C-alpha cells in the first residue's frame, strides 16, 4: 500500500500550485518585515534637557545657569536642573551656578530633534527616572513573541497551519495600524504584545507550510526567499520613518501597507501533510485534486493514491516527550536557540542601531540591507556543507566581529558601525538556517510544537535584551562581549545536532528517531 510520503511526492512537486504558494507566503513577509523591529523608532530617545519656563529658546549662556553641563556627553545634564534658582539669581550670577543643589526635572523635558520628529518616548516622556517605560515597551513585544511561540504553535497543530497564518497576519497588521490612533500609554503596550505574538506565529506557520508543502530541494530556496523579502520590508522601515518623522504616521503607514496586502493571503491553502496526519480526508482529497488540476497531474492516478492511504494515528505530546532521542534533540535545540543570535545577537545588534553613532536611519537601513547577502550565504553554505557547518561558520565570524565593534569605537566610528553591520550579515545567515533546519528534525504532527517549544524557551533571553543593552550606559563593550560569547557558544552547540542534509522530511515518529 501507498503511504503519505508516496502521495506527497506525487502531488506536491514544484509546479504552478507550489509557485503560487511561495509567492503568497513571501508577499506576507514584506509587510511583517516592518513589525519585528518597529520599536527602534517607537522608542527612539533623542538628546534632551529639563524644561525651564524662564529660558527663552536655546541661549547656551543662559541655560547653563539653570542646568549643569556634562563634559562627558558634551551636552546638558539630561535629568537634573539646579534648584532654588530664580531668573534674578541667574542674571546676577557671573559664574556657572554649581553652588546650587540639583533636583530632577520637574517641569518636563525639551528634546533635541528635527522639526516634526516624534516618538512614543518624546510623547510620553520615557526618559530619566521614567526610562524603564521605554525598555518595558520592547520587553512586552518580546513577551508577546514568547507567549505566541508556545500557545501559537499548539493552536497551529490543533486548528491548522492556514488558520494560524491568516489569523496572525491579520492580528499583526491591525495591531501596528491601531497604534497610530491609540491615545493611551497602556494601549501601546497591549498592541505591541499582540504584534509580537502575531509576528512569531505567522513566521512559524510560513516555515512549516514551506517544509510540508514543498519538495526537499526547494525548501531551502523558498525559506531564503521568504527571509530576503522580510528583510526588504525591514529595510523599508527606516525609509518610512525618515519620510513620516512622526511615529504615529510611521506605524500607520506600516500597518496600512499590511492591510492592502491582506486579500492575497486569504488564498494560502492548508498544509496537505497536516490534513493527512489529522485524518481530514475530505479536505485532503479536495486539496489534492486542486493541486492536480493546477499542476496538470492526471486525476485518475491521484484518486488511486488517495484510496490506498492508510489511516494514521495521532501522536500525543506525551509520546513525543517520552521518546528519548527526540528529547535530546529538543534539549540541544533549546540550548542553540537560547544561546544563538535570534535571541541575543540578532535583536541586540538590531535594537542598538540608534546608539551606534552616525545617522540612525542609515544604520537601521544598512542593518536590514545586509540581511539579503546573509540569506544568500546561508543558502550557499547549507547546500555545500550541510546545516552544522553552515551554522558554525557564520556564528563564529559573528563573534569576532561583535568583539571588534566596541573596541573600534575609540579608533573610528565608521569602522565600528561597519563591524556591527557585518556582524548582522552573518547573524542573518544563522537566523535563516536555524528556522529552516529545525523542522527537519521532527515529525509532521509535532513539527510546529517543536518550533514553538524551542522558541518559547529562547524568548527568555529576548526579554532581557533591552536591559542588557542598557548596560551600555556603564560600559559600551559589555553587551557586545556577551553577544559575541553567545554566538561562539551557539556555533559549537549546533555541532551536537544530527545532520539533515539529503534527508527526507520525517512524517512519523519512527522516521524522526532515525535521525
C-alpha positions as CSV (number, residue, x, y, z in Angstrom):
1,X,0.0,0.0,0.0
2,X,0.9,3.6,-0.6
3,X,1.8,5.8,2.4
4,X,1.5,9.6,2.9
5,X,5.0,10.1,1.5
6,X,4.1,8.5,-1.8
7,X,1.1,10.8,-2.2
8,X,3.1,13.9,-1.2
9,X,5.9,13.0,-3.6
10,X,3.3,12.5,-6.3
11,X,1.2,15.6,-5.7
12,X,3.5,18.2,-4.2
13,X,6.3,18.7,-6.6
14,X,7.2,22.2,-7.7
15,X,4.6,23.1,-10.2
16,X,2.4,26.2,-10.6
17,X,0.5,25.5,-7.4
18,X,3.7,25.5,-5.3
19,X,5.0,28.6,-7.0
20,X,1.8,30.4,-6.2
21,X,2.0,29.3,-2.6
22,X,5.6,30.6,-2.3
23,X,4.6,33.9,-3.8
24,X,1.7,34.3,-1.3
25,X,3.9,33.4,1.6
26,X,6.7,35.7,0.5
27,X,4.2,38.5,-0.1
28,X,3.1,38.4,3.5
29,X,6.7,38.6,4.7
30,X,7.1,42.1,3.2
31,X,4.6,43.8,5.5
32,X,5.5,41.8,8.5
33,X,9.1,42.9,7.9
34,X,8.1,46.3,9.3
35,X,6.9,44.8,12.6
36,X,9.7,42.9,14.1
37,X,11.9,45.9,14.9
38,X,9.4,48.8,14.8
39,X,10.2,49.6,18.4
40,X,13.5,51.0,17.2
41,X,11.6,54.1,16.0
42,X,8.7,53.9,18.5
43,X,11.1,54.1,21.5
44,X,13.7,56.4,19.9
45,X,15.2,58.7,22.6
46,X,16.8,61.9,21.4
47,X,19.1,64.2,23.5
48,X,17.0,66.1,26.0
49,X,17.3,68.5,28.9
50,X,15.0,69.9,31.6
51,X,12.3,72.3,30.5
52,X,12.9,75.7,32.1
53,X,10.0,78.0,31.7
54,X,12.2,81.1,32.2
55,X,14.5,80.2,29.4
56,X,13.6,81.6,26.0
57,X,14.9,79.4,23.3
58,X,18.4,77.8,23.3
59,X,20.7,80.5,24.6
60,X,23.5,78.4,26.0
61,X,24.9,81.0,28.3
62,X,21.6,81.4,30.0
63,X,20.7,77.8,30.1
64,X,24.0,76.9,31.7
65,X,22.8,78.9,34.8
66,X,19.8,76.6,35.2
67,X,21.2,73.2,34.1
68,X,24.5,71.6,34.8
69,X,26.8,70.9,31.8
70,X,28.0,67.3,31.3
71,X,31.5,67.3,29.8
72,X,31.4,63.5,29.2
73,X,28.5,63.8,26.8
74,X,29.2,67.4,25.7
75,X,25.6,68.2,26.5
76,X,23.4,69.4,29.3
77,X,22.6,67.1,32.1
78,X,19.5,65.4,30.8
79,X,17.8,64.6,34.0
80,X,18.7,67.3,36.6
81,X,18.5,71.1,37.0
82,X,19.6,73.5,39.6
83,X,17.1,74.0,42.5
84,X,16.1,77.2,44.2
85,X,17.4,79.5,41.4
86,X,15.3,82.3,40.1
87,X,15.7,84.3,37.0
88,X,17.2,87.2,39.0
89,X,19.6,84.8,40.6
90,X,20.7,83.6,37.2
91,X,21.1,87.1,35.9
92,X,23.1,88.2,38.9
93,X,25.4,85.2,39.0
94,X,28.5,85.7,36.9
95,X,29.8,82.1,37.2
96,X,28.1,78.8,36.5
97,X,25.7,78.1,39.3
98,X,27.5,75.0,40.7
99,X,26.8,76.2,44.2
100,X,23.2,75.3,43.8
101,X,21.8,71.9,44.6
102,X,20.3,69.9,41.8
103,X,16.9,68.3,41.6
104,X,15.2,66.0,39.0
105,X,13.4,67.7,36.1
106,X,10.0,68.6,37.4
107,X,8.5,70.6,34.6
108,X,9.1,68.2,31.7
109,X,11.8,68.0,29.1
110,X,12.9,69.7,25.9
111,X,14.0,67.3,23.1
112,X,16.8,68.0,20.6
113,X,15.1,66.7,17.4
114,X,14.3,67.9,13.9
115,X,11.0,69.6,13.4
116,X,8.2,67.0,13.2
117,X,10.3,64.1,14.6
118,X,8.4,62.4,17.4
119,X,8.4,59.0,19.2
120,X,6.5,57.4,22.0
121,X,9.4,58.4,24.2
122,X,9.1,62.1,23.5
123,X,5.3,61.9,23.7
124,X,5.1,60.1,27.0
125,X,8.4,61.4,28.4
126,X,10.0,57.9,28.8
127,X,13.3,59.4,29.9
128,X,15.4,59.7,33.1
129,X,13.5,58.1,36.0
130,X,10.8,57.1,33.5
131,X,13.2,55.4,31.0
132,X,12.1,52.0,32.3
133,X,8.8,52.6,30.4
134,X,10.7,52.6,27.2
135,X,12.6,49.4,28.0
136,X,9.3,47.9,29.0
137,X,7.8,48.5,25.6
138,X,10.4,46.4,23.8
139,X,10.2,43.8,26.5
140,X,6.5,43.4,26.2
141,X,6.8,42.9,22.4
142,X,9.3,40.2,23.2
143,X,6.9,38.7,25.7
144,X,4.3,38.6,23.0
145,X,6.7,36.6,20.9
146,X,7.5,34.3,23.8
147,X,3.8,33.5,24.6
148,X,3.0,33.3,20.9
149,X,5.8,30.8,20.4
150,X,4.2,28.3,22.8
151,X,0.4,28.9,22.5
152,X,0.5,29.8,18.8
153,X,2.3,26.5,17.9
154,X,-0.3,24.5,19.8
155,X,-3.1,26.3,18.1
156,X,-1.4,25.7,14.7
157,X,-1.2,22.0,15.4
158,X,-4.8,21.9,16.6
159,X,-6.5,24.1,14.0
160,X,-4.1,24.0,11.1
161,X,-1.3,26.0,9.6
162,X,-3.6,28.1,7.4
163,X,-5.7,29.3,10.4
164,X,-2.5,30.2,12.3
165,X,-1.0,32.0,9.3
166,X,-4.1,34.0,8.3
167,X,-5.4,34.9,11.7
168,X,-2.0,36.1,12.9
169,X,-1.2,38.1,9.8
170,X,-4.5,40.0,10.4
171,X,-3.7,40.5,14.1
172,X,-0.2,41.7,13.3
173,X,-1.2,44.4,10.8
174,X,-4.1,45.6,12.8
175,X,-2.0,45.9,16.0
176,X,0.5,48.1,14.2
177,X,-2.1,50.1,12.4
178,X,-4.1,50.8,15.6
179,X,-1.0,52.1,17.3
180,X,-1.4,55.2,15.2
181,X,-4.8,56.0,16.8
182,X,-4.3,54.7,20.3
183,X,-4.3,57.6,22.8
184,X,-3.3,55.6,25.9
185,X,0.2,54.6,27.0
186,X,-1.2,51.2,28.3
187,X,-2.7,50.7,24.8
188,X,0.8,50.9,23.3
189,X,1.9,48.0,25.5
190,X,-1.1,45.9,24.7
191,X,-0.8,46.4,20.9
192,X,2.9,45.7,21.0
193,X,2.3,42.5,22.8
194,X,-0.2,41.3,20.2
195,X,2.1,42.4,17.4
196,X,4.9,40.3,18.9
197,X,2.6,37.4,19.3
198,X,1.4,37.6,15.6
199,X,4.9,38.1,14.1
200,X,6.2,34.9,15.6
201,X,3.2,32.7,15.0
202,X,2.9,33.8,11.4
203,X,6.6,33.2,10.9
204,X,6.3,29.7,12.3
205,X,3.3,28.9,10.1
206,X,5.1,30.0,7.0
207,X,8.2,27.9,7.7
208,X,6.1,24.9,8.5
209,X,4.0,25.4,5.3
210,X,7.2,25.6,3.3
211,X,8.5,22.4,4.9
212,X,5.3,20.4,4.4
213,X,4.2,21.6,1.0
214,X,7.4,21.8,-1.0
215,X,9.9,19.1,-2.0
216,X,13.2,18.9,-0.2
217,X,15.3,20.6,-2.8
218,X,13.1,23.7,-3.0
219,X,12.5,24.2,0.8
220,X,15.8,26.0,1.4
221,X,15.3,28.2,-1.6
222,X,11.8,29.2,-0.6
223,X,12.8,29.8,3.1
224,X,15.7,32.0,2.0
225,X,13.5,33.9,-0.5
226,X,10.9,34.5,2.3
227,X,13.6,35.8,4.6
228,X,15.0,38.1,1.9
229,X,11.6,39.7,1.3
230,X,11.1,40.0,5.0
231,X,14.5,41.8,5.1
232,X,13.3,44.1,2.3
233,X,10.3,45.1,4.4
234,X,12.6,45.7,7.3
235,X,14.8,47.9,5.1
236,X,11.7,49.9,4.2
237,X,11.0,50.7,7.8
238,X,13.7,53.4,8.2
239,X,12.7,54.9,4.9
240,X,9.1,55.2,6.1
241,X,10.3,56.6,9.4
242,X,12.5,59.1,7.7
243,X,9.7,60.3,5.4
244,X,7.0,60.3,8.0
245,X,9.1,61.6,11.0
246,X,6.1,61.4,13.4
247,X,6.0,57.9,15.0
248,X,2.2,57.6,14.7
249,X,2.4,58.3,10.9
250,X,5.2,55.7,10.7
251,X,3.2,52.9,12.4
252,X,0.0,53.9,10.5
253,X,1.7,53.6,7.1
254,X,3.4,50.3,8.0
255,X,0.1,48.8,9.2
256,X,-1.7,50.3,6.2
257,X,0.6,48.5,3.7
258,X,-0.1,45.3,5.5
259,X,-3.9,45.8,5.2
260,X,-3.5,46.5,1.5
261,X,-1.7,43.1,1.1
262,X,-4.3,41.2,3.1
263,X,-6.6,39.9,0.3
264,X,-3.9,37.7,-1.4
265,X,-3.1,36.0,1.9
266,X,-6.6,34.5,2.0
267,X,-5.6,32.3,-0.9
268,X,-3.0,30.4,1.2
269,X,-4.1,26.7,1.4
270,X,-3.9,24.3,4.4
271,X,-0.9,22.0,4.7
272,X,-1.6,18.7,2.9
273,X,0.6,16.9,5.4
274,X,-1.4,18.3,8.3
275,X,-4.7,17.3,6.7
276,X,-3.5,13.8,6.2
277,X,-2.0,13.3,9.6
278,X,-5.2,14.7,11.2
279,X,-7.5,12.4,9.2
280,X,-9.1,15.4,7.4
281,X,-9.6,13.1,4.4
282,X,-12.3,15.2,2.6
283,X,-10.3,18.3,2.8
284,X,-7.1,16.4,1.8
285,X,-9.0,15.0,-1.2
286,X,-10.2,18.4,-2.3
287,X,-6.7,19.9,-1.9
288,X,-5.0,17.1,-3.8
289,X,-7.5,17.5,-6.7
290,X,-6.8,21.2,-6.7
291,X,-3.1,20.6,-6.8
292,X,-3.5,18.0,-9.6
293,X,-5.7,20.4,-11.6
294,X,-3.3,23.3,-11.3
295,X,-0.1,21.2,-11.8
296,X,-1.7,19.2,-14.7
297,X,-1.3,15.9,-12.8
298,X,-3.6,13.0,-14.1
299,X,-6.6,13.0,-11.8
300,X,-7.1,9.2,-12.2
301,X,-3.7,8.5,-10.7
302,X,-4.2,10.9,-7.9
303,X,-7.5,9.3,-6.9
304,X,-5.9,5.9,-6.9
305,X,-3.3,7.0,-4.4
306,X,-6.0,8.7,-2.2
307,X,-7.9,5.4,-2.0
308,X,-4.9,3.5,-0.8
309,X,-4.0,5.8,2.0
310,X,-3.6,4.2,5.4
311,X,-5.2,5.8,8.5
312,X,-2.6,7.4,10.7
313,X,-2.9,7.6,14.4
314,X,-2.3,10.9,16.1
315,X,0.8,11.2,18.3
316,X,0.3,12.8,21.6
317,X,2.7,15.3,23.3
318,X,3.3,12.7,26.0
319,X,4.6,10.2,23.5
320,X,6.6,12.9,21.9
321,X,8.3,13.8,25.2
322,X,8.9,10.2,26.2
323,X,11.0,9.5,23.1
324,X,14.5,9.8,24.4
325,X,16.3,10.7,21.2
326,X,13.8,13.5,20.4
327,X,14.2,14.7,24.0
328,X,18.0,15.0,23.3
329,X,17.3,16.9,20.1
330,X,14.9,19.3,21.9
331,X,17.4,19.9,24.6
332,X,20.2,20.7,22.2
333,X,17.9,22.8,20.0
334,X,16.7,24.8,23.0
335,X,20.3,25.5,24.0
336,X,21.1,26.6,20.5
337,X,18.0,28.8,20.4
338,X,18.8,30.1,23.8
339,X,22.4,31.0,23.1
340,X,22.4,32.0,19.4
341,X,21.7,35.1,17.6
342,X,18.0,35.1,17.1
343,X,17.6,35.8,20.9
344,X,20.6,37.8,21.8
345,X,22.8,38.7,18.8
346,X,20.1,39.4,16.3
347,X,17.9,41.6,18.5
348,X,20.9,43.0,20.3
349,X,22.5,44.4,17.2
350,X,19.2,45.4,15.6
351,X,17.9,47.3,18.6
352,X,21.2,49.1,19.1
353,X,21.3,50.9,15.8
354,X,20.2,54.2,17.4
355,X,23.2,54.1,19.6
356,X,25.9,53.1,17.1
357,X,26.6,56.7,16.1
358,X,26.1,58.4,12.8
359,X,22.7,58.6,11.1
360,X,20.2,56.4,12.9
361,X,18.1,55.9,9.7
362,X,21.1,54.8,7.7
363,X,22.3,52.5,10.4
364,X,18.9,50.7,10.5
365,X,18.7,50.6,6.7
366,X,22.2,49.0,6.5
367,X,21.5,46.6,9.3
368,X,18.4,45.4,7.3
369,X,20.1,45.5,3.8
370,X,22.9,43.2,4.8
371,X,20.4,40.5,5.7
372,X,20.0,39.9,2.0
373,X,23.5,38.7,1.3
374,X,23.3,37.0,4.7
375,X,20.5,34.8,3.4
376,X,22.5,34.1,0.3
377,X,25.5,32.9,2.4
378,X,23.2,30.6,4.3
379,X,21.8,29.2,1.1
380,X,25.3,28.5,-0.3
381,X,26.7,27.0,2.8
382,X,23.8,24.7,3.6
383,X,23.9,23.4,0.0
384,X,27.7,22.9,0.1
385,X,28.4,21.7,3.6
386,X,25.1,20.9,5.4
387,X,23.4,22.6,8.3
388,X,26.0,22.1,11.0
389,X,29.0,23.6,9.2
390,X,26.7,26.2,7.6
391,X,25.7,27.3,11.1
392,X,29.1,27.2,12.8
393,X,31.0,29.3,10.2
394,X,28.7,32.4,10.3
395,X,28.2,32.4,14.1
396,X,31.9,32.1,14.7
397,X,32.5,35.0,12.4
398,X,29.8,37.0,14.1
399,X,31.5,36.5,17.5
400,X,34.8,38.0,16.1
401,X,33.0,41.0,14.5
402,X,31.0,41.8,17.6
403,X,34.1,41.7,19.8
404,X,35.7,44.3,17.4
405,X,32.7,46.7,17.4
406,X,33.2,48.3,20.8
407,X,37.0,48.2,20.5
408,X,36.9,50.3,17.3
409,X,34.6,53.0,18.7
410,X,37.7,54.7,20.1
411,X,39.5,54.5,16.8
412,X,36.9,55.1,14.1
413,X,33.1,55.4,14.4
414,X,32.7,54.3,10.8
415,X,34.8,51.2,11.4
416,X,32.8,50.3,14.5
417,X,29.5,50.7,12.6
418,X,30.9,48.6,9.7
419,X,31.8,45.7,12.1
420,X,28.4,45.8,13.7
421,X,26.7,45.8,10.3
422,X,28.9,42.9,9.0
423,X,28.1,41.1,12.2
424,X,24.4,41.5,11.4
425,X,25.1,40.0,8.0
426,X,26.4,36.7,9.4
427,X,23.8,36.7,12.2
428,X,21.1,36.6,9.5
429,X,22.8,33.6,7.8
430,X,22.5,31.6,11.0
431,X,19.0,33.0,11.6
432,X,17.8,31.7,8.3
433,X,19.4,28.3,8.7
434,X,18.1,27.6,12.1
435,X,14.5,28.3,11.1
436,X,15.0,26.0,8.1
437,X,16.6,23.0,9.8
438,X,14.5,22.9,13.0
439,X,11.5,21.4,11.2
440,X,13.8,18.7,9.6
441,X,14.2,17.0,13.0
442,X,10.6,16.4,13.9
443,X,7.5,14.5,12.6
444,X,4.6,16.3,11.0
445,X,2.2,16.3,13.9
446,X,4.8,17.8,16.3
447,X,6.8,20.0,13.9
448,X,5.1,23.2,14.8
449,X,5.2,22.3,18.5
450,X,8.9,21.8,18.2
451,X,9.3,25.2,16.7
452,X,7.2,26.7,19.5
453,X,8.8,24.9,22.4
454,X,12.3,25.8,21.4
455,X,11.4,29.3,20.6
456,X,9.4,29.8,23.9
457,X,12.4,28.9,26.0
458,X,14.7,31.0,23.9
459,X,12.5,34.1,24.3
460,X,13.5,34.2,27.9
461,X,16.7,35.8,26.7
462,X,15.0,38.3,24.4
463,X,13.0,39.6,27.4
464,X,16.3,40.8,29.0
465,X,18.0,42.0,25.8
466,X,16.7,45.6,26.3
467,X,18.1,45.6,29.8
468,X,21.4,44.2,28.7
469,X,21.7,47.0,26.1
470,X,21.0,49.4,28.9
471,X,24.4,48.4,30.3
472,X,26.0,50.5,27.6
473,X,25.4,53.4,29.9
474,X,28.1,52.0,32.1
475,X,30.4,50.3,29.6
476,X,29.7,50.2,25.9
477,X,31.6,47.0,25.4
478,X,29.5,44.8,27.8
479,X,26.6,44.0,25.5
480,X,28.8,43.2,22.6
481,X,31.1,40.9,24.6
482,X,28.1,39.0,25.8
483,X,26.6,38.8,22.3
484,X,30.0,37.6,20.9
485,X,30.2,34.8,23.6
486,X,26.7,33.7,22.8
487,X,27.4,33.5,19.1
488,X,30.5,31.4,19.6
489,X,28.8,29.1,22.1
490,X,25.9,28.5,19.7
491,X,28.2,27.6,16.8
492,X,29.7,24.8,19.0
493,X,26.4,23.5,20.4
494,X,24.8,23.2,16.9
495,X,27.5,20.6,16.0
496,X,25.9,18.2,18.5
497,X,22.7,18.0,16.5
498,X,22.3,15.5,13.7
499,X,23.0,16.5,10.1
500,X,19.8,16.7,7.9
501,X,21.4,17.3,4.6
502,X,20.0,14.9,2.0
503,X,17.4,13.5,4.4
504,X,13.7,13.3,3.7
505,X,11.3,15.3,5.9
506,X,10.1,12.9,8.7
507,X,6.4,12.2,8.7
508,X,6.3,9.7,11.6
509,X,7.9,9.2,14.9
510,X,9.9,6.3,13.5
511,X,11.4,8.4,10.7
512,X,12.2,11.2,13.2
513,X,14.0,8.8,15.5
514,X,16.2,7.5,12.6
515,X,17.8,10.9,12.6
